[in-house]
Amino acid sequence: MITQQQAFDIAKNIIPDIELKGVRISNTISDNKKLSKLPKDCWYVSYSPVPMNHLSCSNSGIVFLCLSKIDGRVLFHQTL
């Protein structure tokens, strides 16, 4: 099992400057229908595709990165 900190460290290696993109990490997801498509038993990392100070100029959605809690493999990485 990987910890939340390890999941965040993996995400930092995959996404440049993730700290500037409004990153959130959780081991649960809401009951939103769109989110129900995400893999189960993951660390769910969500972030903006642009830095937060440029967010008002962007029309992109939130990007989800799902990392397996077991081994840290990327199971999903895209915008919903």
N, C-alpha and C positions, 0 to 999 in steps of 0.2 A: 504494500500500500504506500502511496506517496502522500505527503502532507500538502496542505494548502500552500505553504511556502515553496515547496519543491515544484508544485504546479505553476506558481507564479514565476519561478526562475526559468522553467521550461518555456513559458510564454514569452518572457523577456528575450530569450535566445531566438525565438521565431519571429517576433514582431518588433521591429526597430522603434525605439522611443515610446513603448507602450504606456509608460508612466504619464506621458503628455496627452494620451488619448482617452482619458476618462475611464480607465480600466476598473472593472468590478469582477470579483471572483466569488463563486459560491458552489456549494455541493448540492444545492436544490434549485429547481426551476419552478416558475409559477405555473398555474393551470391554463395558461394561454394556449389556444389550439396550435398556433404556429410552433410554439416551443415544445409541444408534445412530440414533435418529429425528431428532436435531438436524442442522441444515444443516452441510455441510462447508465447509472453508476459512474459518473464523471465529475471532474472539476469543470465547472462552466465559467469560462472567461469571456466576458463581453467587453467590447470597446468600440470607440468611434474610429472609422477609417482615416479620419483627419484629426490633427491636434485640436484640443478643446477651444483654443483661441481662434480657430478658423471654422468652427462648427456652424456658425450662422451663414457662412458662404457655401455650405455643402447641403446637398439633398440626399445624401447616402444614409442608409439605415445602420443599425448596429450590427457589428460582426461578432459571431460566436465562435469560440474555439473550445472544443470539448476534449479534455485530456482524461484518458482512462485512469481511474483511481488505483488500479492494480499496478500498471507499469509505466504510466505517463505517456503512452502512445497517443498521437493525435487521431481522434475518431471522427472529427468533424471540424471544418474551418471555413466558414463562409457566411454571407449575409442571408438572413431569412426574409 
